[in-house]
Amino acid sequence: MEVRELQRLIKETYFERDWERGVEKNNLWLVEEVGELTRAIRKGRRLEIEEEFADVLAWLLSLANVLGVDVEAAFLKKYGDGCPRCGGKPCRC
């Protein structure tokens, strides 16, 4: 599944609630999930780490949907040719 497809899936599932919640609250949820991912990594619990990565990605895509950002296009624009600073693959900075 492509990133654009993941973003569309999240939009179909959650957009109405995300829109009502607004940018600030969606951003806070994203930050909270990043914290939960950090705790899972510190504990070294593989299943929790995987679940929290999924949650972080879902909230990132939700926030992007509310803001009207195509995450795949934005990513490719910045990183599609390699490192944005040196252009290297791998980075030579």
C-alpha positions in Angstrom: 0.0 0.0 0.0 1.3 3.4 -0.9 1.4 6.3 1.6 -1.3 8.1 -0.4 -3.5 5.0 0.0 -2.8 4.9 3.7 -3.7 8.6 4.0 -7.0 8.0 2.1 -7.9 5.1 4.4 -7.4 7.2 7.5 -9.4 10.0 5.9 -12.3 7.7 5.0 -12.3 6.3 8.5 -11.7 9.3 10.7 -11.9 12.6 8.8 -15.2 13.8 10.1 -14.1 13.5 13.8 -10.6 14.8 13.0 -12.1 17.9 11.3 -14.4 18.6 14.3 -11.5 18.1 16.7 -9.4 20.6 14.8 -5.7 21.1 14.1 -4.5 21.8 17.6 -6.1 18.8 19.2 -5.1 16.5 16.4 -1.5 17.7 16.8 -1.7 17.0 20.6 -2.8 13.5 19.9 0.1 13.0 17.5 2.6 14.3 20.1 1.0 12.0 22.8 1.5 9.0 20.4 5.1 10.0 19.8 5.6 9.9 23.6 4.0 6.5 23.8 6.3 5.3 21.1 9.3 6.6 23.0 8.2 4.7 26.1 7.7 1.5 24.2 11.2 1.8 22.7 12.7 2.4 26.1 11.0 -0.7 27.4 12.1 -2.7 24.4 8.7 -4.3 23.9 8.5 -5.2 20.2 4.7 -5.6 19.9 4.1 -2.2 21.7 6.7 -0.6 19.5 5.0 -1.8 16.3 1.5 -0.7 17.6 2.9 2.8 18.5 4.5 3.2 15.1 1.1 2.5 13.6 -0.6 5.0 15.9 2.0 7.7 15.2 1.6 7.2 11.4 -2.2 7.3 11.7 -2.2 10.5 13.7 0.3 12.1 11.4 -1.9 11.2 8.4 -5.0 12.5 10.3 -3.3 15.8 11.0 -2.2 16.1 7.3 -5.7 15.4 6.2 -7.1 18.2 8.3 -4.4 20.5 7.0 -4.9 19.4 3.4 -1.3 18.1 3.0 -0.5 15.2 0.7 2.2 13.5 2.8 3.5 11.3 0.0 3.9 14.3 -2.3 5.5 16.4 0.4 7.9 13.6 1.3 9.0 13.0 -2.3 9.4 16.8 -2.9 11.8 17.0 0.0 13.5 13.6 0.0 12.8 12.1 -3.4 16.2 12.8 -4.8 18.1 11.8 -1.7 19.5 14.0 1.1 18.0 17.5 0.7 21.4 19.0 1.7 23.9 17.0 -0.4 21.7 15.1 -2.8 23.5 11.9 -1.8 22.1 8.4 -1.5 23.5 7.6 1.0 23.9 11.0 2.6 27.5 12.4 2.5 26.9 15.4 4.7 
